[in-house]
Amino acid sequence: MDVNGDIANWMIPGKMVKGMGGAMDLVAGAKRVIVAMQHTDKNGNSKTAKNATYPAGLSIDRVVTDLAVVDIEGGEFILRQIAPGVTIDDVKNATEGTLNTKNDVTEIQV
């Protein structure tokens, strides 16, 4: 996903792509889209992006990850909550793209 709220499809380089992917089916007709995912991949690379390489053309409103709750508004990620034991800097370091931390960031209650 990226700062514009685009859900990114994925592909294996050099392989034929048969269709648009499942993202389109999952959110068809939705008024609000909330995505739950890991914040980084198994190598520690951010799953957030400035611009998606293969955008599906769908708009995400909120992302809930293992590190934080982030809203997507106006071309930036807005940090709303952080997981217990996680710092704002941890989220910044794991996020590609603009991360707005100017609002009151609270800890997720579990």
BELURBEL-V317798 format. One record per pair of residues at least 4 apart in sequence whose ideal C-beta (glycine too) atoms are under 7 Angstrom apart, sorted by the first residue. I is the first residue (numbers start at 1). J is the second residue. Records with the same first field share a line. If there is no record, write none. Layout:
I->J ; J
This chain:
1->6 ; 7 ; 8 ; 35 ; 48 ; 49 ; 52 ; 60 ; 63
2->6 ; 8 ; 49 ; 50 ; 51 ; 52 ; 97
3->50 ; 72 ; 75 ; 76 ; 77 ; 97 ; 98
4->75
5->59 ; 60 ; 61 ; 72
6->52 ; 55 ; 56 ; 57 ; 58
7->23 ; 56 ; 58 ; 60
8->49 ; 52 ; 53 ; 54 ; 55 ; 56
9->20 ; 21 ; 23 ; 54 ; 56
10->54
11->15 ; 17 ; 54
20->24 ; 56
21->56
22->26
23->27 ; 56 ; 58
24->28 ; 56 ; 58
27->33 ; 58
32->61
33->58 ; 59 ; 60 ; 61
34->61 ; 62 ; 64
35->60 ; 63
36->64
37->47 ; 63 ; 65
38->47 ; 65 ; 66
39->47 ; 65 ; 66 ; 67 ; 68 ; 94
40->44 ; 45 ; 46 ; 47 ; 94
41->45 ; 47
46->94 ; 95 ; 96
48->77 ; 95 ; 96 ; 97
49->96 ; 97
50->96 ; 97
60->72
61->71 ; 72
62->69 ; 71
63->70 ; 72
64->69
66->83
67->82 ; 83 ; 86 ; 90 ; 91 ; 94
68->79 ; 81 ; 82 ; 83 ; 86 ; 91
69->80 ; 81 ; 108
70->77 ; 78 ; 79 ; 80
71->78 ; 80
72->77
73->78
76->98 ; 100
77->95 ; 97 ; 98 ; 99 ; 100
78->100 ; 103
79->88 ; 91 ; 99 ; 100 ; 101 ; 105
80->105
81->105 ; 106 ; 107 ; 108
82->86 ; 88 ; 91 ; 105 ; 107 ; 108
83->108
84->107 ; 108 ; 110
86->90 ; 91
88->92 ; 101 ; 105
89->93
90->94
91->95 ; 99
92->99
95->99
101->105
